[in-house]
Amino acid sequence: MRNIKLTIEYDGTNYSGWQIQPDCPTIQGELEAAVITIINFSISPDGLPSDPIYDGIHGASRTDAGVHAFDHVATFKTESAIPIYGIIRGLNSVLPRDIAIKDAVDMPLDFDARRHSKGKTYLYKVLTGPTRSPVYRNRAWYLRQSLDLELMQEGARLLVGEKDFSSFRASGCGAKHPIREVISFIVECKDDGFIEFTVNGTAFLRHMVRIMVGTLVELGKGNISIDEFEKIIEAKDRTRAPYTAVPEGLYLVKTKY
């Protein structure tokens, strides 16, 4: 028995997120189909692999529809003797061109991509300026209005630390509690007109990064003050945070172990 760890990169534009859904293309669904193809499992009438040893693709996290990843980690178990280089080449030969396996490695059987993760880094890209970008229409949040960088940097510093992030937690979040630790939150302006939000944390709630970015953008627009921003954090109430930033600008950059 082998436990294979995959490092996956994908453009999430054409997918309804990570998790398998009925009648919708998903990243997990494409990976399931690719793995079944290369290890030559037969399919039972209910659509599942007939070999009970194969228990599916298990991801480190669930990205939303339209979200991208440079380093999403997942595992699957198999008794196949295909060497690692064959698994990488085989999967990449059958996966769609917007999904690729960057690396694969044999791990101990008890390794769990989600439970053993020590943290993740996310990047969010905002493009500001007088003209929208067709090239980045599915890869960044376009805003015509300029943003106050220093004010957003001040707000980001208030989000660092171990806190109750209930104000930045989407409804339907399945986490047992809202306490999370943000290790660092950097907001910087690039020469090409992009503002990048890079957040590093031990774990994240559903939509947490997008809600934090959306609230920081409201701060940068001048629609809320820094005092109001701090009160949103302290309120522990999702209805107090303005809105959720669009998914297209979000990238899972790194999953840490």
Residue frames relative to the residue before (quaternion, step in Angstrom):
aa qw qx qy qz dx dy dz
M 1.0000 0.0000 0.0000 0.0000 0.00 0.00 0.00
R 0.0983 -0.7874 0.6079 0.0291 3.56 -0.99 0.89
N 0.2027 -0.7344 0.6348 0.1289 3.53 -1.25 0.60
I 0.1219 -0.8377 0.5320 0.0206 3.57 -0.22 1.30
K 0.2076 -0.7624 0.6056 0.0943 3.55 -0.85 1.06
L 0.1436 -0.7943 0.5887 0.0436 3.56 -0.79 1.09
T 0.1744 -0.7262 0.6509 0.1363 3.56 -1.16 0.68
I 0.1041 -0.8499 0.5149 -0.0421 3.52 -0.47 1.30
E 0.1270 -0.7483 0.6460 0.0807 3.55 -1.13 0.79
Y 0.1266 0.8130 -0.5629 0.0785 3.58 -0.97 0.77
D 0.3601 -0.6404 0.6342 0.2407 3.46 -1.40 0.47
G 0.2607 -0.8351 0.4694 0.1192 3.58 -0.39 1.22
T 0.3238 0.8015 -0.4669 0.1864 3.58 1.29 0.03
N 0.7936 0.3520 -0.1632 0.4686 3.58 0.79 -1.00
Y 0.6715 0.5117 -0.2802 0.4570 3.58 1.27 0.17
S 0.4429 -0.6800 0.5253 0.2558 3.53 -1.24 0.62
G 0.7619 -0.3537 0.1761 0.5132 3.55 0.92 0.95
W 0.7303 -0.4263 0.3197 0.4275 3.53 -1.36 -0.22
Q 0.7620 0.4608 -0.2372 0.3883 3.54 0.53 -1.25
I 0.5597 -0.6122 0.4540 0.3253 3.54 -1.07 0.85
Q 0.0014 0.7734 -0.6327 0.0390 3.54 -1.00 0.97
P 0.5483 -0.6152 0.4396 0.3573 3.59 -1.08 0.59
D 0.8694 0.0845 -0.0828 0.4798 3.54 -1.02 0.93
C 0.6623 0.4405 -0.3291 0.5090 3.62 1.17 0.51
P 0.4350 -0.6760 0.5146 0.2984 3.61 -0.98 0.73
T 0.0209 0.7958 -0.6036 0.0438 3.58 -0.87 0.96
I 0.6286 -0.5345 0.4040 0.3949 3.56 -1.26 0.40
Q 0.6614 0.5047 -0.3078 0.4616 3.58 0.87 -0.92
G 0.6470 0.5317 -0.3189 0.4439 3.57 0.99 -0.82
E 0.6574 0.4987 -0.3083 0.4734 3.58 0.97 -0.82
L 0.6544 0.5049 -0.3152 0.4664 3.58 1.00 -0.79
E 0.6066 0.5519 -0.3488 0.4537 3.59 1.00 -0.82
A 0.6859 0.4902 -0.2860 0.4555 3.57 0.82 -1.03
A 0.6659 0.5109 -0.3065 0.4491 3.58 0.96 -0.85
V 0.6542 0.5055 -0.3160 0.4654 3.60 0.92 -0.88
I 0.6468 0.5154 -0.3229 0.4602 3.58 0.90 -0.90
T 0.6417 0.5359 -0.3221 0.4441 3.58 1.00 -0.81
I 0.7516 0.4225 -0.2532 0.4388 3.59 0.69 -1.02
I 0.7327 0.3724 -0.2670 0.5032 3.62 1.03 -0.50
N 0.4421 -0.7752 0.3933 0.2214 3.52 1.37 0.39
F 0.2295 0.7553 -0.5697 0.2286 3.54 0.82 1.03
S 0.3966 -0.6647 0.5670 0.2817 3.56 -1.18 0.56
I 0.3697 -0.7332 0.5347 0.1995 3.55 -1.20 0.56
S 0.3623 -0.7322 0.5392 0.2045 3.56 -0.89 0.98
P 0.7018 -0.4854 0.3027 0.4245 3.64 -1.18 0.31
D 0.6823 0.4789 -0.3077 0.4587 3.62 1.10 -0.54
G 0.6024 -0.6159 0.3347 0.3818 3.58 1.27 0.23
L 0.6116 0.5447 -0.3519 0.4532 3.59 1.26 0.09
P 0.6112 -0.5331 0.4128 0.4144 3.60 -1.16 0.46
S 0.4268 -0.7263 0.4746 0.2552 3.60 -0.85 0.90
D 0.6083 0.5314 -0.3593 0.4675 3.59 1.18 -0.42
P 0.3632 -0.7787 0.4612 0.2215 3.66 -0.43 1.10
I 0.5406 0.6291 -0.4076 0.3818 3.59 1.22 -0.30
Y 0.6717 0.4657 -0.3007 0.4915 3.60 1.04 -0.67
D 0.0667 -0.8429 0.5339 -0.0011 3.60 -0.49 1.17
G 0.6981 -0.5089 0.2656 0.4279 3.55 1.15 0.55
I 0.5767 -0.5594 0.4732 0.3614 3.51 -1.44 0.04
H 0.1019 -0.7975 0.5940 0.0271 3.58 -0.83 1.02
G 0.1989 -0.8319 0.5130 0.0723 3.58 -0.48 1.22
A 0.5731 -0.5973 0.4486 0.3370 3.54 -1.28 0.46
S 0.7943 -0.0234 0.0287 0.6064 3.58 1.19 -0.49
R 0.3850 -0.6987 0.5516 0.2434 3.54 -1.33 0.15
T 0.1725 -0.7831 0.5903 0.0925 3.56 -0.50 1.14
D 0.5062 -0.6648 0.4710 0.2829 3.55 -1.21 0.65
A 0.6968 -0.4321 0.3610 0.4443 3.54 -1.33 0.16
G 0.8206 0.2535 -0.1993 0.4718 3.55 -0.93 0.96
V 0.5788 0.5849 -0.3753 0.4266 3.60 1.26 -0.23
H 0.3166 -0.7653 0.5423 0.1415 3.57 -1.09 0.83
A 0.1212 -0.7933 0.5909 0.0825 3.59 -1.26 0.27
F 0.2652 -0.7271 0.6135 0.1568 3.51 -1.18 0.75
D 0.8134 0.1108 0.0176 0.5708 3.57 1.13 -0.68
H 0.1806 0.7545 -0.6007 0.1930 3.57 0.38 1.26
V 0.2165 -0.8025 0.5486 0.0904 3.58 -0.76 1.05
A 0.0681 0.7751 -0.6252 0.0609 3.57 -1.05 0.82
T 0.2230 -0.7757 0.5762 0.1290 3.56 -1.26 0.39
F 0.0168 0.7552 -0.6517 -0.0679 3.52 -1.36 0.23
K 0.3445 -0.7309 0.5549 0.1981 3.57 -1.18 0.63
T 0.0913 0.7893 -0.5995 0.0959 3.54 -1.06 0.80
E 0.3627 -0.6915 0.5714 0.2526 3.54 -1.31 0.34
S 0.3803 0.7390 -0.4767 0.2864 3.56 1.28 0.11
A 0.3628 -0.7409 0.5305 0.1950 3.56 -1.07 0.78
I 0.3288 0.7536 -0.5117 0.2493 3.61 1.22 0.18
P 0.4231 -0.7034 0.4993 0.2774 3.64 -0.76 0.93
I 0.6946 -0.5001 0.3214 0.4052 3.54 -1.24 0.51
Y 0.6677 0.4918 -0.3279 0.4525 3.61 0.84 -0.87
G 0.6338 0.5286 -0.3260 0.4611 3.58 1.13 -0.63
I 0.6171 0.5310 -0.3391 0.4715 3.58 1.10 -0.70
I 0.6610 0.4997 -0.3114 0.4652 3.59 0.89 -0.90
R 0.7021 0.4612 -0.2754 0.4674 3.57 0.76 -1.02
G 0.6584 0.5269 -0.3111 0.4383 3.56 0.96 -0.86
L 0.6768 0.4830 -0.2986 0.4686 3.57 0.86 -0.94
N 0.6834 0.4896 -0.2971 0.4527 3.59 0.89 -0.88
S 0.6247 0.5478 -0.3452 0.4364 3.57 1.16 -0.45
V 0.7656 0.3450 -0.1899 0.5087 3.59 1.15 -0.51
L 0.5661 0.5945 -0.3935 0.4139 3.61 1.19 -0.29
P 0.5789 -0.5519 0.4493 0.3980 3.62 -1.18 0.44
R 0.6338 -0.5844 0.3596 0.3569 3.58 -1.17 0.57
D 0.6698 0.4820 -0.3128 0.4703 3.61 1.20 -0.28
I 0.6860 0.3409 -0.2881 0.5747 3.60 1.29 0.38
A 0.0630 0.8071 -0.5845 0.0555 3.60 -0.91 0.87
I 0.3721 -0.6748 0.5902 0.2406 3.53 -1.23 0.64
K 0.2449 -0.7928 0.5457 0.1169 3.58 -0.58 1.17
D 0.7991 -0.0484 0.0700 0.5952 3.56 1.08 -0.70
A 0.0473 -0.7626 0.6430 0.0522 3.55 -1.30 0.39
V 0.0260 0.7995 -0.5982 0.0482 3.55 -1.07 0.70
D 0.4628 -0.6423 0.5314 0.3014 3.57 -1.17 0.61
M 0.0951 -0.7952 0.5986 0.0142 3.55 -0.91 1.01
P 0.6424 -0.4814 0.3982 0.4438 3.60 -1.25 0.21
L 0.6210 -0.5940 0.3634 0.3597 3.57 -1.08 0.70
D 0.7020 0.4626 -0.2813 0.4628 3.60 1.09 -0.57
F 0.4386 0.6899 -0.4748 0.3260 3.62 1.23 0.08
D 0.0786 -0.7859 0.6134 -0.0002 3.56 -0.93 1.02
A 0.4592 -0.7310 0.4327 0.2598 3.59 -0.54 1.18
R 0.7097 0.4376 -0.2647 0.4846 3.59 1.01 -0.74
R 0.7321 0.4501 -0.2626 0.4387 3.60 0.67 -1.08
H 0.7331 0.4338 -0.2436 0.4638 3.59 1.01 -0.70
S 0.4514 0.6767 -0.4609 0.3547 3.59 1.26 0.05
K 0.2686 -0.7760 0.5547 0.1337 3.57 -0.98 0.92
G 0.7997 -0.1914 0.1064 0.5591 3.56 1.24 -0.01
K 0.2176 -0.7605 0.5985 0.1266 3.52 -1.33 0.25
T 0.2215 -0.7358 0.6226 0.1478 3.51 -1.29 0.50
Y 0.0955 -0.7893 0.6059 0.0265 3.55 -0.89 1.01
L 0.1796 -0.7430 0.6357 0.1074 3.53 -1.24 0.64
Y 0.0546 -0.7700 0.6341 0.0448 3.56 -1.04 0.82
K 0.1858 -0.8063 0.5585 0.0588 3.56 -0.82 1.09
V 0.0614 -0.7648 0.6413 0.0046 3.53 -0.93 1.05
L 0.1658 -0.7707 0.6090 0.0875 3.57 -0.91 0.95
T 0.0622 -0.7977 0.5997 0.0110 3.57 -0.77 1.04
G 0.4314 0.6898 -0.5094 0.2802 3.56 -1.16 0.55
P 0.6878 -0.5229 0.3217 0.3873 3.56 -1.26 0.21
T 0.7850 0.2833 -0.1368 0.5338 3.61 1.17 -0.51
R 0.4207 -0.6945 0.5262 0.2526 3.55 -0.92 0.92
S 0.3623 -0.7283 0.5432 0.2080 3.58 -1.25 0.43
P 0.3669 -0.7268 0.5331 0.2303 3.62 -0.59 1.06
V 0.6263 0.5549 -0.3437 0.4263 3.61 1.01 -0.76
Y 0.7784 0.3258 -0.1627 0.5114 3.59 0.98 -0.85
R 0.3009 0.7923 -0.4949 0.1915 3.61 1.19 0.30
N 0.7623 0.2919 -0.1759 0.5502 3.60 1.14 -0.59
R 0.6983 0.4704 -0.2540 0.4761 3.58 1.26 0.20
A 0.7769 0.1490 -0.1198 0.5998 3.59 1.27 0.16
W 0.4424 -0.6404 0.5557 0.2922 3.55 -1.34 0.37
Y 0.2000 -0.8006 0.5557 0.1012 3.58 -0.55 1.14
L 0.0073 0.7727 -0.6334 0.0421 3.54 -0.96 1.03
R 0.3991 -0.7218 0.5101 0.2440 3.58 -0.76 0.99
Q 0.6727 0.5244 -0.2865 0.4364 3.55 1.02 -0.85
S 0.4462 -0.6660 0.5233 0.2888 3.58 -1.07 0.72
L 0.2838 -0.7649 0.5628 0.1333 3.56 -1.22 0.60
D 0.4602 -0.6616 0.5207 0.2819 3.56 -1.14 0.71
L 0.3173 -0.7966 0.4875 0.1647 3.56 -0.18 1.32
E 0.6812 0.5035 -0.3040 0.4360 3.59 0.81 -0.96
L 0.6441 0.5158 -0.3221 0.4641 3.58 1.02 -0.75
M 0.6550 0.4923 -0.3119 0.4810 3.59 1.00 -0.77
Q 0.6200 0.5315 -0.3414 0.4652 3.60 1.05 -0.69
E 0.6358 0.5180 -0.3199 0.4745 3.57 1.05 -0.78
G 0.6575 0.5082 -0.3029 0.4666 3.57 0.99 -0.84
A 0.6375 0.5382 -0.3242 0.4459 3.58 1.00 -0.84
R 0.6284 0.5410 -0.3394 0.4441 3.59 1.02 -0.73
L 0.6330 0.5406 -0.3289 0.4460 3.59 1.11 -0.63
L 0.6608 0.5149 -0.2955 0.4592 3.58 1.25 -0.43
V 0.5536 0.6203 -0.3875 0.3982 3.59 1.27 -0.21
G 0.6579 0.4889 -0.3877 0.4218 3.56 -1.00 0.88
E 0.5759 -0.5539 0.4585 0.3888 3.54 -1.33 -0.04
K 0.1188 0.8137 -0.5449 0.1641 3.55 -0.50 1.24
D 0.4929 -0.5540 0.5585 0.3718 3.47 -1.44 0.03
F 0.1191 -0.8315 0.5422 0.0212 3.58 -0.42 1.26
S 0.1574 0.8285 -0.5212 0.1313 3.58 1.07 0.71
S 0.6339 0.5404 -0.3348 0.4405 3.61 1.05 -0.67
F 0.7465 0.3445 -0.1860 0.5381 3.57 1.25 -0.41
R 0.5205 0.6233 -0.3887 0.4354 3.53 1.21 0.66
A 0.3916 -0.7432 0.4943 0.2238 3.58 -0.63 1.12
S 0.5593 -0.5675 0.4751 0.3733 3.53 -1.20 0.52
G 0.7542 0.3414 -0.2707 0.4912 3.57 -1.01 0.78
C 0.4090 0.7006 -0.4837 0.3285 3.59 1.26 0.09
G 0.3183 -0.7959 0.4931 0.1485 3.57 -0.78 1.04
A 0.4055 0.7243 -0.4767 0.2893 3.61 1.24 0.08
K 0.5348 -0.6585 0.4325 0.3055 3.58 -1.04 0.80
H 0.7977 0.0129 0.0018 0.6029 3.59 1.12 -0.57
P 0.4947 -0.7012 0.4393 0.2657 3.61 -1.18 0.51
I 0.4725 0.6754 -0.4485 0.3457 3.61 1.23 0.13
R 0.1065 0.7766 -0.6105 0.1137 3.54 -0.76 1.11
E 0.3069 -0.7452 0.5599 0.1926 3.57 -1.24 0.41
V 0.1599 -0.7452 0.6429 0.0764 3.53 -0.81 1.10
I 0.3017 -0.7911 0.5116 0.1467 3.56 -0.53 1.21
S 0.7835 -0.1068 0.0811 0.6067 3.58 1.01 -0.81
F 0.0510 -0.7725 0.6327 0.0172 3.55 -1.19 0.63
I 0.0250 -0.8263 0.5598 -0.0562 3.56 -0.27 1.33
V 0.0789 -0.7639 0.6398 0.0290 3.55 -0.97 0.95
E 0.1245 0.8088 -0.5619 0.1207 3.59 -0.64 1.09
C 0.3836 -0.7097 0.5525 0.2095 3.52 -1.23 0.68
K 0.2517 -0.7723 0.5691 0.1280 3.56 -0.86 0.99
D 0.6503 -0.5557 0.3595 0.3730 3.57 -1.23 0.47
D 0.6875 0.5015 -0.2851 0.4410 3.59 1.13 -0.56
G 0.6625 -0.5314 0.3013 0.4335 3.59 1.23 0.32
F 0.5658 0.5964 -0.3883 0.4164 3.57 1.27 -0.04
I 0.1831 -0.7028 0.6696 0.1557 3.51 -1.26 0.59
E 0.1411 -0.8138 0.5626 0.0356 3.55 -0.73 1.11
F 0.1726 -0.7528 0.6319 0.0657 3.52 -0.99 1.00
T 0.0139 -0.8050 0.5922 -0.0325 3.60 -0.53 1.17
V 0.0091 -0.8162 0.5752 -0.0538 3.55 -0.54 1.21
N 0.1305 -0.7828 0.6083 0.0130 3.51 -0.92 1.05
G 0.1622 0.8042 -0.5549 0.1381 3.59 -0.70 1.04
T 0.6192 -0.5575 0.4053 0.3763 3.53 -1.29 0.29
A 0.7666 -0.1302 0.1078 0.6195 3.59 1.13 -0.71
F 0.2255 -0.7883 0.5630 0.1038 3.56 -1.23 0.48
L 0.4490 -0.6577 0.5403 0.2719 3.52 -1.24 0.61
R 0.6779 -0.4790 0.3557 0.4296 3.56 -1.27 0.26
H 0.8539 0.0402 -0.0992 0.5093 3.57 -0.85 1.13
M 0.3271 0.7952 -0.4733 0.1915 3.61 1.25 0.10
V 0.6813 0.4798 -0.3065 0.4602 3.60 0.81 -0.93
R 0.6825 0.4951 -0.2941 0.4501 3.59 0.88 -0.90
I 0.6468 0.4921 -0.3274 0.4819 3.60 1.05 -0.67
M 0.6296 0.5191 -0.3406 0.4671 3.61 0.99 -0.75
V 0.6645 0.4917 -0.3071 0.4715 3.59 0.91 -0.89
G 0.6421 0.5291 -0.3278 0.4475 3.60 0.91 -0.85
T 0.6742 0.4847 -0.2886 0.4768 3.58 1.00 -0.83
L 0.6351 0.5141 -0.3259 0.4755 3.60 1.04 -0.73
V 0.6275 0.5250 -0.3386 0.4648 3.60 1.04 -0.71
E 0.6237 0.5197 -0.3369 0.4768 3.61 1.02 -0.72
L 0.6175 0.5211 -0.3236 0.4923 3.55 1.13 -0.70
G 0.6841 0.4969 -0.2787 0.4555 3.57 0.92 -0.92
K 0.6470 0.5051 -0.3106 0.4793 3.58 1.17 -0.55
G 0.4794 -0.6645 0.4391 0.3685 3.58 1.20 -0.43
N 0.4510 0.7068 -0.4396 0.3221 3.58 1.25 0.22
I 0.7570 0.1191 -0.1212 0.6309 3.56 1.27 -0.35
S 0.4444 -0.6800 0.5153 0.2732 3.58 -1.21 0.54
I 0.6565 -0.4931 0.3755 0.4300 3.58 -1.27 0.21
D 0.6155 0.5333 -0.3487 0.4639 3.60 1.09 -0.63
E 0.6507 0.4990 -0.3089 0.4819 3.58 1.00 -0.80
F 0.6126 0.5469 -0.3403 0.4581 3.57 1.07 -0.75
E 0.6661 0.4983 -0.2977 0.4683 3.57 0.93 -0.91
K 0.6493 0.5134 -0.3163 0.4634 3.59 1.03 -0.75
I 0.5865 0.5603 -0.3665 0.4558 3.60 1.15 -0.60
I 0.6406 0.5120 -0.3184 0.4755 3.58 0.98 -0.86
E 0.7098 0.4787 -0.2595 0.4469 3.57 0.83 -1.04
A 0.6019 0.6074 -0.3580 0.3749 3.61 1.11 -0.61
K 0.1673 -0.8084 0.5399 0.1642 3.59 1.12 -0.69
D 0.5557 0.5779 -0.3626 0.4752 3.53 1.10 0.85
R 0.4231 -0.7416 0.4631 0.2381 3.60 -0.48 1.20
T 0.6346 0.5559 -0.3437 0.4125 3.61 1.02 -0.66
R 0.6180 0.5652 -0.3454 0.4235 3.59 1.22 -0.30
A 0.6352 0.5036 -0.3332 0.4816 3.61 1.16 -0.53
P 0.5809 -0.6608 0.3435 0.3283 3.62 -0.77 1.01
Y 0.7572 -0.3143 0.2405 0.5196 3.60 0.47 -1.11
T 0.5430 -0.6125 0.4792 0.3168 3.53 -1.37 0.18
A 0.4462 -0.6830 0.5085 0.2753 3.58 -0.81 0.99
V 0.6029 -0.5845 0.4021 0.3649 3.57 -1.11 0.69
P 0.5650 -0.6501 0.3872 0.3289 3.63 -1.01 0.70
E 0.5743 0.6589 -0.3760 0.3077 3.60 1.05 -0.70
G 0.7017 0.4868 -0.2793 0.4390 3.60 1.11 -0.57
L 0.6210 0.5924 -0.3248 0.3974 3.58 1.28 -0.16
Y 0.0558 -0.7846 0.6174 -0.0119 3.55 -1.04 0.93
L 0.2948 -0.6837 0.6355 0.2047 3.54 -1.04 0.83
V 0.2139 -0.8331 0.5039 0.0792 3.56 -0.34 1.29
K 0.8225 -0.0529 0.1028 0.5569 3.56 0.87 -0.96
T 0.1510 -0.7302 0.6584 0.1023 3.52 -1.14 0.80
K 0.2050 -0.8379 0.5012 0.0689 3.58 -0.55 1.17
Y 0.0796 -0.7883 0.6099 0.0169 3.53 -1.12 0.83
